[in-house]
């Protein structure tokens, strides 16, 4: 990519704009028209690559990948290959803050990095992680965005946990025998006694942690409200 023909964009996130996420607001429509004009003018000047920042999503992806790698342990001694990790917490925070599409994006990126670059289980681990976390974050964040309250968050996380448990029973029935070479009968015998309780417990723990920390984290990292409230220091003051 040539720097001479690259244009980068930066600006406020929706929650900091007067109309927030109401794209039908006249002020938003005016801004879009002016932005389109600026892009056309840049193109006419020779710009061919247009970039926008994704710093927060990249940060949540990195945190998720690190947590998967560094923090993991079995929840059931009878099934040591099923390991808990808290990586879904930053992914859920990203999904609550920016929506289900952002949550899925972070899920795919974190799963890919862990599976293929940090000693994960390759394509099998990648698929299972994307399915499990994808179900959880999609259900939870979709409901939270529709019902943007504490109650909405609780309902979303509860339904997301339940959906992940059921979804992983189905995924293990079809995917695990194919990739791991285990007899389907043996896998099916573990679905209700091991697979379901493991995923319910894992999703439940991560959902509780997310619910407890989300507001505090979002004030600093997502919205920057607390930093904005901090008194400004005089020149030269630490």
Secondary structure as UniProt FT lines:
FT   HELIX           3..5
FT   STRAND          6..9
FT   HELIX           14..16
FT   TURN            18..21
FT   TURN            23..24
FT   HELIX           26..44
FT   TURN            45..46
FT   STRAND          49..52
FT   HELIX           55..70
FT   STRAND          73..74
FT   HELIX           77..79
FT   TURN            80..81
FT   STRAND          83..84
FT   HELIX           87..98
FT   HELIX           100..117
FT   HELIX           122..146
FT   HELIX           150..171
FT   HELIX           172..176
FT   HELIX           177..180
FT   HELIX           184..190
FT   HELIX           191..195
FT   HELIX           196..217
FT   HELIX           218..222
FT   HELIX           225..229
FT   TURN            235..236
//
